[in-house]
Amino acid sequence: MNRRNLIKGLGLGVATGVFGIASKADETIANTYAKATKGLPPLKITNVKSILTAPQRIRLCVVKVETSEPGLYGLGCATFNQRPLPVATAVDEYLRPFAKGRDADNIEDMWQNAYTSSYWRNGPVLNNALSGLDQALWDIKGKRANMPVYQLLGGKCRFAADCYTHCSGRDLAQLENSVRKGMEEGFRHIRIQLGGYGSQHLSKSAHFKEEGFGLQSDSLMEPGPYVRATIKMFEHIRKTFGDEIELLHDIHERIPPIQAINLIKEMEKYHPFFIEDPFAPEDNGYFKLLRQQTSTPIAMGELFNNPHEWVGLVSERLIDFIRVHISQIGGLSVARKIAALCEWFNVRSAWHGPGDVSPVGHAANVHLDLAIPNFGIQESSRFSDRTRDVFPGCPTVKNGYMYINEAPGLGVDIDEELAAKFPLPDHPGYWSPVRRSDGTAVRP
């Protein structure tokens, strides 16, 4: 008899063996279970593999961990849209031989040793690969306990994760229509952007193209027009919709730090819910200067890989929302520790959740959202019908909230045969250059 059938056969309660023994009856059941399983070998990892797919033309990487119990496996997100192939290699050529034969129960031990197995660490490729393994082990743990993962993290603090949606337009009229549609769909938090990041369409003089510098496909972005347009955008949307909605905006590290500080000071009077990523990770030192000059809430961390990037910002209360991409930092095990750290400094969560997070990764986000007291907001994503077919059990969004299903584990599966029908796009996935008029590179 395998472990899951044994649990059912013994009638173990939901909490027994996970949160401790609650009664004499539970104690009797637990003792019976312990005796019955005493001779069974530990649950071993038999295989670890990457699965690449792109049902929405976005490069997704999911890790599947198989175990010595027939039919018991877990899935984890390892999506690094810009570099999926190195992640797949790291999983298949390095984590597979490392993990095979190890005890699937010991998630923390596995994470600590896999983390240092490369000696050098905290790079985005290895962190994403490690996340796939880590999340898959949490998925297995939930399935073995016959519980959703959020129960293993302490149970629900809320019924669902409040979300924000993305609204944009090439001009204020288009943006206004997009915001109105978001509100009609039930969203109370809306991120507003004019055009793409940096509103590159607002700058017309691409002199570098006239001079043959770079490629004609390279984009143009100038800080001045972007800053002026962003202030007008907030003024217009607040005047049009009043204070009944929360407004968010992403600077995306596109402008010099001192201009970002001035912009955020100007936006303070429009009461944004938060302003995201004002500085590149290399410019973390500017957060102290920013905090001294404005009380506008700040979200940061989308590009973070390393604890040295977030620990100081949190402990010195220089940000208000932690914005990390959970697979980028190494998985659910790391994210729950970040959430615990942030709780003591009144920093709330706002996990990165765009289209280039797999449905497995979105489920991991929401399981953590449900269980932590310092949840802030969750970025929402729209899954196509093809994606829902490839990933049965996708999270759903209704009336501005994201819900996960109550299946054991993370609750998301994968149809591998169908996934194989959606190969990665021919384009390798790198971010195309964005330049100033003279050709100077602009960082995201």
N, C-alpha and C positions, 0 to 999 in steps of 0.2 A: 504494500500500500504506500503511495507517495505521500508527501507531507501535507499537501492541500486536502487530499481525501481524508487523511488522518484527522486533521483539524475539524473537518466537517463531521466526521464520524464520532468524534468525542464531544461535539457540541460546544467547542470553545467559544466564549463570548467575544465580542468585538474588541474589548479592551484587554483581555487576558493575554499575558505573555508579551504585551507591548508597553503598557503603562503600569503593570504591576497587578497584584492579586487584590481583589476588592472584597472577597467574602470567603467563608469556609468552603462553600460549594465550589467557588472558583479555584480555591487552593487544592481541593480534591481532584478537580479536572486537570489542573496544571501538573500535579504529581503524576497522574495517570499518563498524561502526554509525555512527561519527561521520561518515565519508565519505558513507554512504547517506542520512543525515538532514540533511546540510549544507544542502541546498536547500529543505528543508521549512520552512514558516512556523511560528512559535511556536504553541503550543496556546492559543487565545483563549477567553475567556468570552463566550458568546453570549446567555445569559439567566440571571437570578437571580430566583427566585420563592419565596414562602411557601406552605406547605400547612398548613391548619388542620384538625384532626380530633380526635375524642374517643371512641374505641372503648370506653373504660372510664369515660366521663362525666368525664374529666379533660381539661382544655384543653391540647392539645399543638400546638406549632408546629415544623415542620420546614422547612428551607431546601433547595431544590434548585438546584444550579449546573450549567448545561448548557454544553457546550464545542463548539468548531469541529470536533471529531472526532465523527462520527455515532455515537450510542449511548453516548458516554462522558459521564457526569455524576456528581456527588457529592451526598451528603446530609449535613446538619449539624443539630444540635439548637439551637433558639432558644426553647425552652419557658419562658415566663413565665406560669404558670397564672393569676395574678391580673390580668394585663394583656396578654392575647394579641393583642388587636386593634391597639394601638399598635406592637407588635413587627412585626406583619405589614405595617403601613403603612411602618414604617422600612425594612423589607426591600424592599418592592415599589416604593416611591416615591423612595427615597434610595439604598440600596445597589445596586439594579439599574442605574440609569444611571451610578453611580460605577464599577461593576465591569465593565460590558460593554466588550468590546474589549481588556481587559487580559490579561496573560499569566498563565494559570492555574498555571504552575510556581512563580511567585514569591510564596509564601505569606507570608513575613515582610514583604516590601515591601508587599504588599496590606494586611496587618493594620495596619502602622504608619500608612499613609496613610488607610485607612478610619477608623481610630481618631481621627485628628485632623480628618477631613473635616467633622465637625459643630462644630469649634472647641471647644465645651464637651463634656466626655466623662465617662466613668465612671458614668453613670446606668444603672439596670437595663434600661431599654427598649433603648437603643442597644447596650449590652454584649451582650444576648441576640441582637439582630439580627446584630451582628458575629460572635458565636460561630457562628451558623448558616452564615455565609459561610466562616469559618475552618475549621470541622470538615469542611464539604463539600470544601474544597480539599485537606485531608489525605486524605479519602476518594478523591478523584481521583488524588492522588499515589500512594497505595497501589495503586490499580487499574492505573496506568501502569507501576509497577514490578513488578506481578504479585506483590505481597506484602501481608500484613496490616500495618496501620499500626504495630503494636508492633515489627515488624522495622525500620521506618524510625527508630524511637526507640531502637534499640540491641539489640533482641532480648529474649528472655524471661529474667526473673530467677526465675520460679516457674511452675508448671504451670497455675495458676488463681488467682482472687482469693478469699481467705477472706472470708466474709460474716457479717454479723449480721442477725438477724431481729427483727421487732417483736412483743412479747407484752404484752398488756394485759388488764385486767378491771375491772369495776365494784367488785369487792371482792377480798380476798386469795385466796379459793377459786377464783374465775374466773381470776385471774392465774396461780395455781399450775397450773391445767389448761392454760392457754395455754403456759406455759413447758415443761411436760412434752411437749406436742405439738411444740414447736420442737425440743426435744432428740431426739425420736423421728425428726424429719426430718433429723437429722444436724448441726444447728447447734451450734457450740461457743461462740458469742457471741450473747447475747440482750439486747435492750434491754427493760427493764421499765418500765411506766407503769401507774398506777392511773387509769382513766378517760382523758379527753382531757388535753391539755396543761394543767398546773396543777390537774388533778383537781377540776374545778369542781363536780362532783356532791357533793364533800365539804362544800361550803358551802351552807347551806340558806336563809339570810336575805337574799333579794334585795330589800332595802328600796327600791331605786331603782324597781323595778317597781310596788311598792305606791304610790309617790309619783308615778307617771306620768312618770318621767324615762327618756329613751331609748325603746327599743321592747321589747315583751314578748319578742321573739325574742333579745334580747341576752343573752349568757351571764354567769354569775357566777363569780368566782374570788377567794378570799381567801388571802393568803400563809400565815397561821398554820396553818390546817387542812392545807394542802398540805404544808408542811414536816414537820409531825408525822406525817402519813400516809406520807410518803416514807421517813422513817427506819424506821417500822414495816415498810414493804414490804421494804426491804433486809434487815432482820433476819429476817423470815419466810422469804424466798426463800433466803437463805444457810443458815438452819437446816434448811430442807426439802431443798435440793439440794447442800449442801456447797460445796466449792471446785472441783468438776469442771467448772463452766461459768464463763465470763466474763460479768459483768453490766455493762450500760451503762444510762445514764439521761439524759434530755433535760430540763433545767430550762426551756429555751425562753425565757429572758430574762424570765420572768413575775413574778419577785419582786424586791424591792429588793436592791441589791448586797450590803449588809451581811448580810441574811438568807441570801443565796446562799452567802456565805463561811462562815457558821455551819453551814449545812446540809452543805456539802462537807466541812468538818472532821469533822462527826458521821459522815459516810458513809465516811470513810477506813478505819475498822476493818473494813468489809465488803469491802475490796479491789476496788473497781470497776475495770473495764478503762478506762473514762473516763466523766467527767461532761461533758455537752455543753451549750454555750451558756449559761454561768452569767450572763453580762451582755449587755445590748444593745450594739450597736456604739458607741453614744454614751457608754458607760461603760467603754471600754477601759482607762482609767487605774486601775481597780480591780484589774487583773490582778497588778500588783506587790504589792499588799497580800495578795491571795490566795496568791501563791507563797510569801510569807514565813511563812504560817501552816499550809500543808498540802502534802503530797506527792501528793495525789490527782491522777491524770492528767486533763488538761483537753483537750477538743476544742472548737474555735471556728472560726467563719467562715461559717456557712450564709447569713447576711445580708450578707456583705461584697461590695462592688463595686469598691473602690478600693485600690490598693497601700498607701496610707497606713494602711489598717486592719489589714493583716497583716504588713508588713515589720518593724515594731517588735516585735510580739509574738513573731515568729520569732527575730529577731536577739538579743533579750534573753532568750530561752529562757523565755518566760512561758506558753507552751502546749506541749502534747505531740503533738497531732494537728491538722492543718489540715483544715478541714471545708467548704471552699468549694463552691458550686454552679458547675460548670465553665462553663455557659452564662452565668451571671450575671456572671462576671469577664471574659468576652470570648472564651472558647473554649479549645481544646486548646493553642494556641501559648502562652497565658498560663499555663495549668496546668502545663505541663512546666517552665516557668521557675520557678514557685513550688516545684515538687517539687525542682528542683536547689538552690534557695536553702535549702529546709528540710533537705536532706540534711546540710549542713555544721553544722546546729545540732541534729541528732538529733530533729527533728520529723518525725513520720510522717504519711502521708496517710490520710484518711477521707472521700473525696469524697462530697458530698451525692447520694443516689441513691434518692429516694422515687418514688411513682407519678407525680408531676408532673415527671419527666424522661422524655423519649421513649426508645424502645428504641435510637434512634441515639445519644442522649446516654449511655445506660447502656453501650453498646458503647465509646464514647470513653473513659468512665471506666475500663473494664476493660483496654483497650489500654494505657492509661497505667499502670494497676496492675501489669500484667505486666512492664513495662519499667524501672520505677524500683526502686532498691535499698531505699529508705526507705518502702516500702508498709506501711501499718498494718492497715487493715480496710476493707471495702467494704459500704455499706448495700445490702441486697438489695431487690428489688421483684418482685412476682408479676404476670406478664402473663397476661391472659385469652386465651382462644382467639381472640376477635375481634381483639385487639391483635396476636396472632401472625399472623393472616391479613392484616391491614393492613400489618404490618412483617415480611415474610419474613426469616429470619435472626436473629431476636431472640436475645439472650444467654439462656443457660439456667442454672438453679441445680440442683445435685445434691450431696447430702451436705454442705451448707453452703458449697459453693464456687460461684462464678459463672464460667461459661465463655463465651468468644466462639467463633464458628466461624472456620475458617482461610481464609475467602475473602479475596481481595485487598481492600484498603481497610478500611473499618470493618466490612464484612461484613453490613450491614443494608440492605435495599431497602424500597421503599414501593409499594403498589398504590394508585395515585391514584384510580382509579374507586371502589374499595372505601372508601378513606379519605373520599371525598365523601359516602358514605352515613351517616357518623357526624358530623353537624355539632356545633358547640359547644353546650353547654347554654344555655338561656335566661338563667340567672343569670350575670351578668357575671364572677363569680369573685372578688370582693373578700372579704377576711377580715371576717366579722361581728364587731361589737364584743364585747369581753370586759370586764367591769366589776367593780369592788369593790362591796360592799353599798351604799355611798353614791352609786354611779354613776361614780366615778372610772375613767377609761379605763386598761386594763392593756395594755402593749405586748407584742407577740410578740418 
